[in-house]
């Protein structure tokens, strides 16, 4: 897909279901060591993982379903 945006998400997209590339990157319950190596080692892995929790989780203008506050 071009341009690729790992955080892009819609309710119905052909690439992912109920998530996006950024969320599914971390879905490696049986090979965390392999993902750590793929991302460039422990320090780079830690920085990237920390960024998951320090960025806004708001999804706007993507067609994603919205929660009704009422």
Biopython code that builds the backbone (N, CA, C, O; Angstrom):
import numpy as np
from Bio.PDB.StructureBuilder import StructureBuilder

atoms = [
    (1, "UNK", "N", (0.850, -1.162, 0.000)),
    (1, "UNK", "CA", (0.000, 0.000, 0.000)),
    (1, "UNK", "C", (0.903, 1.235, 0.000)),
    (1, "UNK", "O", (1.864, 1.319, 0.765)),
    (2, "UNK", "N", (0.585, 2.157, -0.844)),
    (2, "UNK", "CA", (1.396, 3.364, -0.921)),
    (2, "UNK", "C", (0.476, 4.576, -1.006)),
    (2, "UNK", "O", (-0.445, 4.576, -1.823)),
    (3, "UNK", "N", (0.686, 5.578, -0.218)),
    (3, "UNK", "CA", (1.695, 5.678, 0.838)),
    (3, "UNK", "C", (1.276, 4.847, 2.060)),
    (3, "UNK", "O", (0.091, 4.743, 2.375)),
    (4, "UNK", "N", (2.252, 4.268, 2.730)),
    (4, "UNK", "CA", (1.988, 3.400, 3.874)),
    (4, "UNK", "C", (1.969, 4.217, 5.153)),
    (4, "UNK", "O", (2.898, 4.979, 5.419)),
    (5, "UNK", "N", (0.926, 4.065, 5.940)),
    (5, "UNK", "CA", (0.811, 4.706, 7.242)),
    (5, "UNK", "C", (0.469, 3.613, 8.247)),
    (5, "UNK", "O", (-0.659, 3.121, 8.241)),
    (6, "UNK", "N", (1.406, 3.216, 9.114)),
    (6, "UNK", "CA", (1.151, 2.105, 10.036)),
    (6, "UNK", "C", (0.029, 2.369, 11.033)),
    (6, "UNK", "O", (-0.500, 1.429, 11.627)),
    (7, "UNK", "N", (-0.338, 3.626, 11.225)),
    (7, "UNK", "CA", (-1.394, 3.946, 12.185)),
    (7, "UNK", "C", (-2.763, 4.123, 11.537)),
    (7, "UNK", "O", (-3.744, 4.393, 12.230)),
    (8, "UNK", "N", (-2.840, 3.975, 10.221)),
    (8, "UNK", "CA", (-4.119, 4.112, 9.524)),
    (8, "UNK", "C", (-5.063, 3.007, 9.970)),
    (8, "UNK", "O", (-4.671, 1.847, 10.092)),
    (9, "UNK", "N", (-6.310, 3.384, 10.210)),
    (9, "UNK", "CA", (-7.286, 2.397, 10.643)),
    (9, "UNK", "C", (-8.678, 2.809, 10.175)),
    (9, "UNK", "O", (-9.052, 3.978, 10.274)),
    (10, "UNK", "N", (-9.427, 1.864, 9.676)),
    (10, "UNK", "CA", (-10.834, 2.083, 9.361)),
    (10, "UNK", "C", (-11.627, 0.907, 9.895)),
    (10, "UNK", "O", (-11.064, -0.117, 10.282)),
    (11, "UNK", "N", (-12.919, 1.065, 9.911)),
    (11, "UNK", "CA", (-13.758, -0.026, 10.410)),
    (11, "UNK", "C", (-13.612, -1.272, 9.549)),
    (11, "UNK", "O", (-13.556, -2.389, 10.065)),
    (12, "UNK", "N", (-13.552, -1.079, 8.244)),
    (12, "UNK", "CA", (-13.405, -2.208, 7.326)),
    (12, "UNK", "C", (-12.285, -1.892, 6.346)),
    (12, "UNK", "O", (-12.477, -1.124, 5.403)),
    (13, "UNK", "N", (-11.135, -2.475, 6.563)),
    (13, "UNK", "CA", (-10.019, -2.306, 5.639)),
    (13, "UNK", "C", (-9.504, -3.688, 5.280)),
    (13, "UNK", "O", (-9.547, -4.594, 6.111)),
    (14, "UNK", "N", (-9.024, -3.865, 4.076)),
    (14, "UNK", "CA", (-8.631, -5.205, 3.651)),
    (14, "UNK", "C", (-7.362, -5.726, 4.313)),
    (14, "UNK", "O", (-7.162, -6.940, 4.362)),
    (15, "UNK", "N", (-6.507, -4.862, 4.817)),
    (15, "UNK", "CA", (-5.218, -5.303, 5.345)),
    (15, "UNK", "C", (-5.294, -5.851, 6.773)),
    (15, "UNK", "O", (-4.587, -6.801, 7.110)),
    (16, "UNK", "N", (-6.148, -5.256, 7.612)),
    (16, "UNK", "CA", (-6.202, -5.622, 9.025)),
    (16, "UNK", "C", (-7.647, -5.658, 9.494)),
    (16, "UNK", "O", (-8.526, -5.039, 8.894)),
    (17, "UNK", "N", (-7.877, -6.391, 10.571)),
    (17, "UNK", "CA", (-9.200, -6.442, 11.182)),
    (17, "UNK", "C", (-9.077, -5.959, 12.619)),
    (17, "UNK", "O", (-8.292, -6.497, 13.399)),
    (18, "UNK", "N", (-9.855, -4.944, 12.961)),
    (18, "UNK", "CA", (-9.905, -4.391, 14.313)),
    (18, "UNK", "C", (-8.537, -3.960, 14.829)),
    (18, "UNK", "O", (-8.213, -4.173, 15.998)),
    (19, "UNK", "N", (-7.747, -3.363, 13.970)),
    (19, "UNK", "CA", (-6.437, -2.884, 14.362)),
    (19, "UNK", "C", (-5.720, -2.299, 13.164)),
    (19, "UNK", "O", (-6.312, -2.112, 12.102)),
    (20, "UNK", "N", (-4.443, -2.012, 13.341)),
    (20, "UNK", "CA", (-3.628, -1.488, 12.255)),
    (20, "UNK", "C", (-2.217, -2.051, 12.347)),
    (20, "UNK", "O", (-1.921, -2.816, 13.264)),
    (21, "UNK", "N", (-1.354, -1.694, 11.426)),
    (21, "UNK", "CA", (0.005, -2.243, 11.387)),
    (21, "UNK", "C", (0.782, -1.909, 12.653)),
    (21, "UNK", "O", (1.554, -2.734, 13.142)),
    (22, "UNK", "N", (0.586, -0.713, 13.183)),
    (22, "UNK", "CA", (1.299, -0.297, 14.393)),
    (22, "UNK", "C", (0.922, -1.191, 15.574)),
    (22, "UNK", "O", (1.789, -1.585, 16.354)),
    (23, "UNK", "N", (-0.360, -1.511, 15.710)),
    (23, "UNK", "CA", (-0.801, -2.368, 16.813)),
    (23, "UNK", "C", (-0.348, -3.810, 16.612)),
    (23, "UNK", "O", (0.097, -4.458, 17.559)),
    (24, "UNK", "N", (-0.459, -4.313, 15.389)),
    (24, "UNK", "CA", (-0.098, -5.705, 15.132)),
    (24, "UNK", "C", (1.404, -5.955, 15.135)),
    (24, "UNK", "O", (1.832, -7.104, 15.237)),
    (25, "UNK", "N", (2.218, -4.900, 15.025)),
    (25, "UNK", "CA", (3.676, -5.063, 15.121)),
    (25, "UNK", "C", (4.055, -5.782, 16.410)),
    (25, "UNK", "O", (4.985, -6.588, 16.433)),
    (26, "UNK", "N", (3.333, -5.487, 17.469)),
    (26, "UNK", "CA", (3.677, -6.007, 18.800)),
    (26, "UNK", "C", (3.088, -7.390, 19.078)),
    (26, "UNK", "O", (3.320, -7.931, 20.159)),
    (27, "UNK", "N", (2.355, -7.968, 18.173)),
    (27, "UNK", "CA", (1.704, -9.262, 18.384)),
    (27, "UNK", "C", (2.664, -10.405, 18.055)),
    (27, "UNK", "O", (2.546, -11.055, 17.016)),
    (28, "UNK", "N", (3.607, -10.633, 18.952)),
    (28, "UNK", "CA", (4.593, -11.707, 18.783)),
    (28, "UNK", "C", (4.780, -12.456, 20.109)),
    (28, "UNK", "O", (5.891, -12.496, 20.637)),
    (29, "UNK", "N", (3.728, -13.041, 20.642)),
    (29, "UNK", "CA", (3.838, -13.648, 21.969)),
    (29, "UNK", "C", (4.851, -14.787, 22.059)),
    (29, "UNK", "O", (5.293, -15.129, 23.156)),
    (30, "UNK", "N", (5.225, -15.379, 20.926)),
    (30, "UNK", "CA", (6.143, -16.513, 20.969)),
    (30, "UNK", "C", (7.552, -16.171, 20.491)),
    (30, "UNK", "O", (8.420, -17.045, 20.477)),
    (31, "UNK", "N", (7.803, -14.902, 20.092)),
    (31, "UNK", "CA", (9.133, -14.548, 19.596)),
    (31, "UNK", "C", (9.475, -13.083, 19.850)),
    (31, "UNK", "O", (9.805, -12.346, 18.921)),
    (32, "UNK", "N", (9.395, -12.671, 21.102)),
    (32, "UNK", "CA", (9.749, -11.298, 21.458)),
    (32, "UNK", "C", (11.228, -11.047, 21.159)),
    (32, "UNK", "O", (11.593, -9.953, 20.727)),
    (33, "UNK", "N", (12.071, -12.038, 21.383)),
    (33, "UNK", "CA", (13.502, -11.881, 21.091)),
    (33, "UNK", "C", (13.730, -11.642, 19.597)),
    (33, "UNK", "O", (14.588, -10.846, 19.217)),
    (34, "UNK", "N", (12.966, -12.328, 18.757)),
    (34, "UNK", "CA", (13.082, -12.134, 17.316)),
    (34, "UNK", "C", (12.656, -10.733, 16.892)),
    (34, "UNK", "O", (13.303, -10.119, 16.044)),
    (35, "UNK", "N", (11.565, -10.222, 17.479)),
    (35, "UNK", "CA", (11.120, -8.860, 17.173)),
    (35, "UNK", "C", (12.148, -7.847, 17.665)),
    (35, "UNK", "O", (12.430, -6.862, 16.983)),
    (36, "UNK", "N", (12.701, -8.087, 18.839)),
    (36, "UNK", "CA", (13.729, -7.196, 19.376)),
    (36, "UNK", "C", (14.909, -7.108, 18.417)),
    (36, "UNK", "O", (15.407, -6.015, 18.147)),
    (37, "UNK", "N", (15.356, -8.237, 17.905)),
    (37, "UNK", "CA", (16.468, -8.249, 16.946)),
    (37, "UNK", "C", (16.068, -7.548, 15.645)),
    (37, "UNK", "O", (16.862, -6.794, 15.083)),
    (38, "UNK", "N", (14.857, -7.789, 15.166)),
    (38, "UNK", "CA", (14.377, -7.185, 13.932)),
    (38, "UNK", "C", (14.339, -5.658, 14.019)),
    (38, "UNK", "O", (14.594, -4.970, 13.031)),
    (39, "UNK", "N", (14.025, -5.139, 15.187)),
    (39, "UNK", "CA", (13.934, -3.692, 15.378)),
    (39, "UNK", "C", (15.269, -3.045, 15.717)),
    (39, "UNK", "O", (15.325, -1.835, 15.941)),
    (40, "UNK", "N", (16.334, -3.817, 15.758)),
    (40, "UNK", "CA", (17.662, -3.223, 15.947)),
    (40, "UNK", "C", (18.273, -3.375, 17.318)),
    (40, "UNK", "O", (19.228, -2.670, 17.643)),
    (41, "UNK", "N", (17.754, -4.271, 18.131)),
    (41, "UNK", "CA", (18.328, -4.503, 19.453)),
    (41, "UNK", "C", (17.459, -3.958, 20.567)),
    (41, "UNK", "O", (16.450, -3.292, 20.334)),
    (42, "UNK", "N", (17.881, -4.261, 21.785)),
    (42, "UNK", "CA", (17.081, -3.948, 22.977)),
    (42, "UNK", "C", (16.815, -2.455, 23.142)),
    (42, "UNK", "O", (15.686, -2.063, 23.436)),
    (43, "UNK", "N", (17.835, -1.614, 22.957)),
    (43, "UNK", "CA", (17.638, -0.170, 23.165)),
    (43, "UNK", "C", (16.629, 0.405, 22.172)),
    (43, "UNK", "O", (15.743, 1.164, 22.563)),
    (44, "UNK", "N", (16.754, 0.055, 20.906)),
    (44, "UNK", "CA", (15.813, 0.558, 19.899)),
    (44, "UNK", "C", (14.420, -0.017, 20.118)),
    (44, "UNK", "O", (13.420, 0.677, 19.936)),
    (45, "UNK", "N", (14.358, -1.277, 20.505)),
    (45, "UNK", "CA", (13.074, -1.900, 20.822)),
    (45, "UNK", "C", (12.383, -1.147, 21.954)),
    (45, "UNK", "O", (11.200, -0.818, 21.862)),
    (46, "UNK", "N", (13.138, -0.876, 23.031)),
    (46, "UNK", "CA", (12.567, -0.175, 24.185)),
    (46, "UNK", "C", (12.054, 1.213, 23.809)),
    (46, "UNK", "O", (10.973, 1.612, 24.244)),
    (47, "UNK", "N", (12.821, 1.953, 23.002)),
    (47, "UNK", "CA", (12.386, 3.283, 22.575)),
    (47, "UNK", "C", (11.096, 3.212, 21.754)),
    (47, "UNK", "O", (10.186, 4.022, 21.928)),
    (48, "UNK", "N", (11.040, 2.236, 20.867)),
    (48, "UNK", "CA", (9.847, 2.105, 20.025)),
    (48, "UNK", "C", (8.640, 1.678, 20.845)),
    (48, "UNK", "O", (7.532, 2.170, 20.628)),
    (49, "UNK", "N", (8.849, 0.774, 21.776)),
    (49, "UNK", "CA", (7.757, 0.347, 22.643)),
    (49, "UNK", "C", (7.284, 1.504, 23.521)),
    (49, "UNK", "O", (6.078, 1.686, 23.694)),
    (50, "UNK", "N", (8.201, 2.284, 24.077)),
    (50, "UNK", "CA", (7.826, 3.448, 24.873)),
    (50, "UNK", "C", (6.982, 4.421, 24.059)),
    (50, "UNK", "O", (6.050, 5.026, 24.587)),
    (51, "UNK", "N", (7.303, 4.575, 22.776)),
    (51, "UNK", "CA", (6.553, 5.517, 21.940)),
    (51, "UNK", "C", (5.103, 5.061, 21.765)),
    (51, "UNK", "O", (4.219, 5.882, 21.524)),
    (52, "UNK", "N", (4.857, 3.758, 21.887)),
    (52, "UNK", "CA", (3.482, 3.251, 21.790)),
    (52, "UNK", "C", (2.608, 3.857, 22.887)),
    (52, "UNK", "O", (1.427, 4.130, 22.672)),
    (53, "UNK", "N", (3.198, 4.063, 24.061)),
    (53, "UNK", "CA", (2.436, 4.567, 25.202)),
    (53, "UNK", "C", (2.493, 6.081, 25.355)),
    (53, "UNK", "O", (1.732, 6.650, 26.138)),
    (54, "UNK", "N", (3.382, 6.741, 24.618)),
    (54, "UNK", "CA", (3.520, 8.188, 24.773)),
    (54, "UNK", "C", (2.835, 8.975, 23.651)),
    (54, "UNK", "O", (2.794, 10.204, 23.707)),
    (55, "UNK", "N", (2.304, 8.302, 22.648)),
    (55, "UNK", "CA", (1.613, 8.976, 21.552)),
    (55, "UNK", "C", (0.110, 8.930, 21.781)),
    (55, "UNK", "O", (-0.408, 8.037, 22.451)),
    (56, "UNK", "N", (-0.561, 9.890, 21.220)),
    (56, "UNK", "CA", (-2.019, 9.941, 21.336)),
    (56, "UNK", "C", (-2.637, 8.712, 20.670)),
    (56, "UNK", "O", (-2.177, 8.272, 19.617)),
    (57, "UNK", "N", (-3.664, 8.172, 21.281)),
    (57, "UNK", "CA", (-4.371, 7.029, 20.689)),
    (57, "UNK", "C", (-5.621, 7.473, 19.933)),
    (57, "UNK", "O", (-6.395, 6.641, 19.460)),
    (58, "UNK", "N", (-5.816, 8.789, 19.821)),
    (58, "UNK", "CA", (-6.970, 9.294, 19.085)),
    (58, "UNK", "C", (-6.869, 8.923, 17.614)),
    (58, "UNK", "O", (-5.806, 9.040, 17.005)),
    (59, "UNK", "N", (-7.974, 8.479, 17.056)),
    (59, "UNK", "CA", (-8.058, 8.171, 15.633)),
    (59, "UNK", "C", (-9.052, 9.153, 15.039)),
    (59, "UNK", "O", (-10.223, 9.165, 15.417)),
    (60, "UNK", "N", (-8.584, 9.977, 14.107)),
    (60, "UNK", "CA", (-9.470, 10.975, 13.515)),
    (60, "UNK", "C", (-9.409, 10.907, 12.002)),
    (60, "UNK", "O", (-8.383, 10.545, 11.427)),
    (61, "UNK", "N", (-10.511, 11.257, 11.362)),
    (61, "UNK", "CA", (-10.587, 11.337, 9.906)),
    (61, "UNK", "C", (-10.169, 10.069, 9.192)),
    (61, "UNK", "O", (-9.558, 10.129, 8.125)),
    (62, "UNK", "N", (-10.492, 8.918, 9.767)),
    (62, "UNK", "CA", (-10.106, 7.660, 9.135)),
    (62, "UNK", "C", (-11.310, 6.773, 8.822)),
    (62, "UNK", "O", (-11.162, 5.718, 8.204)),
    (63, "UNK", "N", (-12.474, 7.189, 9.236)),
    (63, "UNK", "CA", (-13.649, 6.348, 9.054)),
    (63, "UNK", "C", (-13.808, 5.333, 10.173)),
    (63, "UNK", "O", (-14.685, 4.471, 10.112)),
    (64, "UNK", "N", (-12.962, 5.430, 11.197)),
    (64, "UNK", "CA", (-13.060, 4.502, 12.310)),
    (64, "UNK", "C", (-14.346, 4.759, 13.089)),
    (64, "UNK", "O", (-14.798, 5.901, 13.173)),
    (65, "UNK", "N", (-14.939, 3.714, 13.657)),
    (65, "UNK", "CA", (-16.169, 3.918, 14.419)),
    (65, "UNK", "C", (-15.918, 4.803, 15.623)),
    (65, "UNK", "O", (-14.845, 4.732, 16.223)),
    (66, "UNK", "N", (-16.870, 5.624, 15.987)),
    (66, "UNK", "CA", (-16.748, 6.531, 17.104)),
    (66, "UNK", "C", (-17.647, 6.037, 18.254)),
    (66, "UNK", "O", (-18.727, 5.490, 18.031)),
    (67, "UNK", "N", (-17.175, 6.245, 19.458)),
    (67, "UNK", "CA", (-17.982, 5.933, 20.631)),
    (67, "UNK", "C", (-19.016, 7.033, 20.811)),
    (67, "UNK", "O", (-18.703, 8.211, 20.636)),
    (68, "UNK", "N", (-20.219, 6.673, 21.151)),
    (68, "UNK", "CA", (-21.274, 7.647, 21.421)),
    (68, "UNK", "C", (-21.240, 7.974, 22.911)),
    (68, "UNK", "O", (-21.483, 7.091, 23.734)),
    (69, "UNK", "N", (-20.939, 9.239, 23.282)),
    (69, "UNK", "CA", (-20.820, 9.571, 24.718)),
    (69, "UNK", "C", (-22.141, 9.557, 25.457)),
    (69, "UNK", "O", (-22.137, 9.622, 26.687)),
    (70, "UNK", "N", (-23.264, 9.476, 24.776)),
    (70, "UNK", "CA", (-24.559, 9.483, 25.457)),
    (70, "UNK", "C", (-24.956, 8.129, 25.964)),
    (70, "UNK", "O", (-26.023, 7.980, 26.559)),
]
sb = StructureBuilder()
sb.init_structure("model")
sb.init_model(0)
sb.init_chain("A")
sb.init_seg("    ")
for serial, (resi, resn, name, xyz) in enumerate(atoms, 1):
    if name == "N":
        sb.init_residue(resn, " ", resi, " ")
    sb.init_atom(name, np.array(xyz, "f"), 0.0, 1.0, " ", f" {name:<3s}", serial, name[0])
structure = sb.get_structure()
